[in-house]
Amino acid sequence: MAGISSTILAGLGCLVALGLSLQVSKWRRNYRIALSTGFPVFYSPIHISSVWWMMLYPVLMPILKLLPQSWTSPWLQIAQVWKIWKLGYEPFQEAGADTFILATPSGNMLWSSDNAIVRDLFTQHPYVDAPVEFLKFWNVWGPTIASVQGNEWKAHRRAVTAGFGPAMNRTVWEETQHQTETLAAHWIENDNAVIPVIRYWTSRLALHIICSGFFGLRIEWDNRTAAPLPPGHQIALDAALPKFIERLSVFFMVPQGLLGRLPWKKFRDTHLSFTETTKYLEEFRAQVLNNIEAVTAKTNKTILESIVLSGVTSKDPLPKESVLGDIFFTLLAGHETTGGTLGFTYLLMAIYPECQKRMQAELDDQLGRRPVNQWTLEKDYPVLRQGYVGAIQKEILYVFNPASFIMRKALAPVTLVDSHGGSHHIPENTLTLINNAGAARNPNNWDRPKVPAERSDTLSDSPALNVNPDRWLEEVDGDDNSSSKNRDLATWTAFGAGGRACPGKEFANIQLTSAMATLFKFYSLELVVEEKTRDECSGDEKLAWEKTRDKAIKMMYDDMEANITIGVYKDIPIRIVKRTWS
């Protein structure tokens, strides 16, 4: 028996040795391939798809930190993908380059913070496309526009884009005005005009607006006027959907069959929000199919109606699971990105009152004393987008890009040209990662405002120190035709470019513009200075305000959390104040 056991152990040892040898061989081959690009190349044992790393990193990180930095730079920093936003440009400083390649046994990863490389990656579709094998987790019900390629992607895109157009633009413009006006009134009447966590409210604001555009459903802020729950439901849609989005990580990690049976509240809540969201989406779809002739004849269709109709009447009809998947993914993308961007906008305008006042002067010049219902998409929206309102939006989308990084994959050999004019030939199957946070803080992309080193260190070198909307006013011909260095920066938005550009880009831009105009035309936002801070400053109001401002700036780095998007969820209280008119 001992001899048999020894033989088995020896055989297993040989298999392990053979497996390791094959992995090392792949690693070396990938390294040689990466060298041909002309970019700096580093060995990395970790690929972004390495499940073992995501499970074991809490145990491995303390050990890896003990190793010499030369052994772990820059791959160890970049392997902590949940910290990408906070790391910013640091991995590229370590690598000594704005673009580098990590060679791993599972394939090569090109990371870039160079705006020229980023633009090439966005615009070389379909040769550079989304790596759908890494995006399957979005398939909660079925394949979505994010997780397919080729003709299947074209069918999904036709279905999703069918709902966006002039009629929907007008809906979102007017609904945003209504929702913002009533939210401001709600804050003043019910919350003593103080808003502790603005992100909570702007996410709900975005959801209210999206529900109008998607479902033709108006959700009010006053619970006393809320419609009763539909038969067969335990919670309302505007409660189920955000809760499910919040718990997506739990949903993906735990088998669906176990979610509703596990005794812990977190799992039960996740299961309830999933089943309720599913019911609502299925019911909305059924309503369209049961009235298909009437819906087809409608001039102004909701986005859901357009997606459902495209799913059954187009030459490439989508199955029910894909229709539900596209509805959810589009809801998710719009709710998270726009809600987060509005949250940063409102908070930063309280931190930078000089920017807020300048924007309000522009609003006064353009809108005058006309009532809100006389503001128009045709006359007012383009002027505001091209002015300081639009500059603030672009600045926040750039510095606080909702997604820390974006993945693309070379489906064929491509050539990328860096910002120095150097050409780099990228082999097929190279995974490319656009580091939004690194690009936003890359000193080679833009000149940072001059902040004393001591102040910057004290405030954690927070990106909130570097807010500068004026850089976008140098543009001359729209997003991609600037005569200045901002030409590269202007392509950098949360919406992408090329074939994979977000189909809801104009929807989001109109929503942001309408929400900013409606709020700041009639109200101002101020940081709340606590009595404790006043006491610490011996009653010096100016010093107390500056201390409050600096605390908020520091929190916009220290307390930034990354989930689906980035956000600050701790208290940074701001106050809404009605503007006075002379």
N, C-alpha and C positions, 0 to 999 in steps of 0.2 A: 504493500500500500504506500509505503514511504517513497518507493521508487516511482510509482505512478504519480503521486503528488508532485514530486520534484520535476517530472517530465511536463506535467501540466503547467507548473509555474514557469519552467524554462520556455515553454511554448508561448505563454502569455507575455513573458518578457521580450521574446523575439518579435511578437506582434506589435508591442508598444514601441520597441526600438525602430521597427520598420515604419510605423506610423510617424514617429518623430522625424525619421530620416526623410520621408516624403515631404513633410511640412517644411523642413529646413531647405530641401531642394526647391520647393515652390517659392519660398521666401527669397532665396538667392536669385532665382529666375526673375521674379517680379522686380527685385532691386535693379537688375541689369536692364530690364525693359524701361523702368522709370528713369534711369540715367540718360536714356536716349532723348528725353524731352528737353534737356538743358536746364531744367529747374533743379534746385538743391533737393537731394533725396536723403531720407533718414529711414533706418530700420524701425519698425514698430511691431510689437507682438499683438497689438489690439486693432481690430477692424471695427468700424462703427456698428456692424451687425453682430459683433461677438456677444452672444447671449451669456456665456460664462462670465464675461467681464461685468455685465450689468448686475449679475447675481452676486458676484464675489468681491466687487470693488470695496465695500466697507471693510472687509478683512484685509484685502491686498494693499490698499492705499497707505496705511501706516508703515508697512514693510517697504514699499517702493520708494517712499519719501526718504528712507535711510540710504538709498543708493546714491552714488555720485551723480550730480546733475548731468554730466556729460553722457551718462548712460541712458537717461530718461528724457532728454530734451530733443525736440519739443513735443514728442508724442504723448507724454504723460499728461501734460496740461490739456491738450486737445482731446484726449480720450475721455475727459470729464465733460461730456457734451451738455450736461445739465448746468455747467458753469460757463458756457461759451460767452454769454452776454457779459458776465462780470469780468472775464479774462480780457475781453476786447482785443487789443492789438498785441498783448503780451506774448502769445505763442509765436507771432511773426518776428517780434524782437529777438526772442530766443533763437529762432531759425536764421536770423540775419537776412530775411527775404520776405517780400510781400506775397509770394506764392512759393509753396514747397510741396513735395510729394512724400507721403508716408508709404513705404513698401511693407506690406503685411503678407502672411501666408495665404490670406483669403482674397487678396487683390490689392491694387494700388488706389490710394486716395489722394487727390489733388486738392489742397486747401488754398484758397486765395482771398486776399483783402485788397487786391489791385482792381480799381474800377474798370480799367481797360479789359482785363481778363473777364471780369464779371459781365461786362456788356457783351463780349463775344459769346460767353456761355449762354446768356439769355437769348441771343438773336440767331444762333446757329441751329435752331429747330428746323427739321426733325433729326438732324445728325447728332445733336445734343438734346436729350429729352429727360423727363423725370424717370428715376430708377424705380419702375413700378413694383419690382420685387420687394422693395423696402417700404412701400406705401399700402400694402395689402391690409394693414391694420385698420385703415379707414373703412374697410368693407364690413361695416356693422350688419347691414342687411344684404348687400350684394356689391358688385363692382361699381365704382364711382368714376367720375371724370378724372380724379387724381390718380387712379390706380390702373389705368388701361392705356394702350398705345394704338397707333395705326388707325385702321378704319373703325375699330370699336371706339377709339377716343373721339373720332370725328362725329360718330353718332351721338355720343354723350354730349359733346360740345354743342352740337346743333340743338339738342333738347334743352340744355341749360341756357344758352344765349337767346333762345326764342322768347323768353320772358322779359328780356331787357330791351328797352327802347324808349322813344319819346313819351309814350303814355305812362310808363312806369317811372320815368324821370320826374314827371309832374307829380305823380302820387307821392314819391319819396320826398320831394321838395316841400309839399304842403303838409304831409303827415309829420315830418320832422319839426316844422314850425309849431304845429299843434302840440306835439308831445313835449317839446322843449318849453313852450309857454306854460303848460299845465304842470310840468315838473318843477319849474321855478316857483310857481304859486304853491305847490305842495311843500317845497322846502321852507318857504316863509311861514306858511300856516301851521305846519305840523312838526317841524324840526327846529323851530326858533332861528331859522335862517343859517344854522350851522351844519356843515356836512363833514362828518369825521373821515369817511373813506369814500372819496369821490368815485373810485373805480367801480364800487358796488352799484352806484346809480347810473353811471354812463354805460355799463354793460346792460343794465335793464332798459335804458333808453334805446340803445341799439336794437335790443330784442323787440321792443314795442314797435319800432319803425319797420323792422324786417317782417314781423308778423302781419303788418298791414300790406306790405308789398307782396308777400308770399301767399297769404291766406285770405286777404281782404278782411282781416280781423283787427278791430280797434280795441286795444287794451288801455284802460284808464289807470291813473295813479291812485285814485280814491277807491279803496276796497268796498266802500259802502255802495258804489254804483257798479261794482263788478257783476258780470253775468253769472247766474248759477252754474254749477258744474254740469256738463252734459251727462246724460244717463250712462251708467257703466264706468264712470271715471271717478278716481279717488282724489286726484289733484289736477289743477288747471295746467294748461299747456305752458304758460309763462313761468310756472314753477317746475314742471317736469323737465323741460328742455335744458334750462341752465344747470339744474342739478345733475342731469345725465352728462352734460359736457364737463362739469366739475369732476365727476367720478369716472371719466373715461379710462384713466389708468387702472382703476380697480376692475372695471369691466373687461379690459383686455387681459388682465393677469389671472382672473378667476374664471373657470369654466361656467358657462351660462347655467348649466344644470345645477350647479352648487349655489349660485348667487342667492336665490330665494330661499334656500334651506339653511344656510349658515345662520347662527344665532345672533351675530353681531349687527348692530344697527347700520354701520357703514355699508355692509353687503346687502342688507334688506332694502335700504334706501336706494342703492344703485340699481337693484333689480326692479323696484317699483318705478323709478324714473325711466328706466329702459322700456318696461312694458307699457307704461302710460304714453310715452313718446311714440312708440310703435303703433298703439291704438289710434292716436290722433292722426298720424301720417296716413295710416290705412283708411281712416274715415274720410279724410280730406280727398284722398285719391278716389275713393268710391263715389263721393258726391259728384266729382267731375265726370266719371264714367257713366253714372246714372243719368246725367243731364248733358250728354256729349253734344247733342245738336245745338242746344241753347248756348253752351259754353263756346262752341266753335264759332257761333254767330256773333259773339261779344266783340266789341271794338277794343275795350280795355280789359285785357285778361290779367289775372294775377300770375306771378311767376310759377306757382304750383300748377295752375291750370295749363300754362304753356308747356311745362315739363311733362305733365301727364298726357296732354294731347300729342306732343311730339313722340311720346313713348308708344302710342298706338296708331298714329296716322302717318308717320314718316315711312320712307322706304326701308329704313333699318330700325324697326320698332324695338324699344327697350323692354326687357322683362320687368315685372312688378318690383323685384328686389333691387334692380338698378335704378328704377324711378325713385323708390324710397331712399336709396343710398345717395343719389344726386341731390335730392331735396335736403337731406340731413347735412351733407357735406357743404353745400352752399350756405345753408343756415349757419353752420358752425363757423365757416370762414368769415362770413360777414359780421356775425355777432361778436366774435372774439377780437378781430382786428380793428373794427371801427369803434367798438366800445372801449378798447384799450387806448386807442389813439385819442379819442375824445377825453378820456380820463387824464392822460398826460397833458393835453392841451389846456384843460381847465385848471389843472394844478400849476402848470408852469406860468400861466398868465397871472396867477396870484403871487407867484415867486418873483415874476418880472413885471411889476405894474407899469413900467415905462413902455413895454411892448404892448400891454393891454390897452393903455391910453392911446397909443399910436394907432392900433387897430380900430378902436372905437371912433377916433377922428375920421378914419377912412369910411367906416360904416355910416357915420353922420353925413359925410359928403355925398355918398352914393345913394343912401336910402332916404335922407332928409326926414321929414315928419310923416311920410306916407305910412298908412297902417300896414300891418304884416300881409294882409290878403292882397295888397297891391304890389308886393315884391314879385318879380317875375324871373323865370328861368332864362328867358330870352334877353332881357335887359340887364338884370342885376348879377346873376350868377357868373357870367364870363368876366365881368369887371372885378368882382371880388376874388375869383380864382387867380386872376392875373396880378392882383395887388398884394397887399400885406397879409390879408387873410390867407391867401393861397401860399404865400411864403412861409407863414407859420406852420401850415399843414405839412408842407414838404420838409421843413426843418425837423419837425417831430417824427415824421415817418422815417426820416434818415437817421437821426440820432437815437431814437427809441423805436427802431424797426420792430414790429410785433414778433417777427420770427428771428431767432438768433442766427440761424443759418438755413440755407436752402440746398437741397441735393439735386444734382444733375448727373447724367451719365453719357459718356461718349458712345453712341451706338455704331459709330464708324470712325475711322481716323479723321481728326480735325486739326486745324492749325489755329492757335491762339496767339494774339499779338499783345505783348505787355505794354505798360505805360511808357516804357523807354524805347518802344519800337522793335523789340526783339521778338522773333518768331519762334514758336515752340510747337512741335508736332506731337500731338497727344494720341496714343494708341487707342484702339477700340477697347471698350469695356472698362476704361478708366472711370472710377467714381469721382466726380468733381463736387466740391463743397464750397459754396459761396458763403463766406463768413461775414454776415451783415454787421455784427458788432465790431469785428476787426476793421472792416472798411470804413465804418463811421468814425473810428478813432485813429485811423491811419494818417500820420503826419505828412505822408507823401501825397495824400489825396486832397488835403485842404489845410489851410492855415488856422490853427486854433487861436481863439482869443487869448490875449496875454493875461495870465492869472499868476500872481506871485506863487513861487514854489511852496512856501510855507502854508499858504491858504489852501492850495490844491491838495497837499498832503493831509492837512487837517480834515478836509472834506472828502477824503477817500478818492481824490481825483475823479469825482462824480461827473458823468457826462452832462448833468444838469448845469455844470459850470460853463459849458461850451455852447450854449444855445445862441444861435446867430442867424435869424431869419433873413437878414439882408443879403446873404450870399446868393439867395435864389432870385433876387430882384435884378441881378445882372443878366438874366436870360433875355434873349431878344425875340426868339421865334418858337416858343413852346418848349416842351420838355427836352428835345434832343437836338436843338439847333442854337446853342449858345456860342458866343464868340469868346467866352472866358473859360477859366479852369472849371467852372461849374457845369460845363457841358458834360463832363464825366459824371459829376455828382447827380445831375438831374435825372439820369436814367435809373438812379437808385431809389426805388420806391418799394412799398410793400406789395405792389401789384405785379411785379415781374415785367417781362417784355417778350416779344416774339410770339410763337405759336402757343406757348403755355401762359400767356398773359391772363390775368384774372378777368373773367367775363363780366364781373360786377364792379369793375373799376369806376365807371362813371356813377353808378348807384352810390358807391361809397363816397366819392368826391362831393357829390351833391348833398349827401347826408351830412358830411362834415361841415361843409360851407353853410348850409341852412341852420345847423345846430349852433355854430359859432355866431352867425349873424343874429339869430333870434335871441340868444342869451345876452350877448355883449352889447347889443343895441339898447337894451333896456335895463341891464344890470351890470354890476361889477363884482368880481370875486376878490376876496382879501384873505390873507393868512390870519388865523386866530392867534393872538398873542396871549398866552396864559398869565394869570396873576403871579404865579410862581416865578416866571421869567421876568416880569416887571420888578418884582421884589429883588431878584438877583442883580438887576441892573439899576437898583436904587431909584426906580421911577422914571428912568431915562427912556422915553417912548421910542426914540429912534434906535437906540442901542438894543432895546428889547425886540424890536421888529427885526433888526439885522440878525440877532441871535436866532430868532424863530425861522427866518429865511434860511440861514446856514444849516440849521437842523434839518429842514425840509430837503435842501439840496443834498446833504449827506445821506439822508434816508433813501433818496432816489437812486442810490447805489447800494448802500449797505443792506437795505430791506427789499431789494428787487427780487422777485421770485419768478422762476421760469417754469411754466407748465406747457400748455399748448402755445400760449404767447407769454410775454413778460408783463409784469404788473406789480404795483405796490399795494398791499392789502392791509397794511397797518395804518393807524390813525395819523393823518396829517390834516388837521381840521382847517377848513376854509369857510368863509362866511359869504353869503350872497347879499348884496346891497343894491337897492333900487338907485338908478342913476338920477341925478337932479338935472333939471333943464333950466337954462338961463332964459 
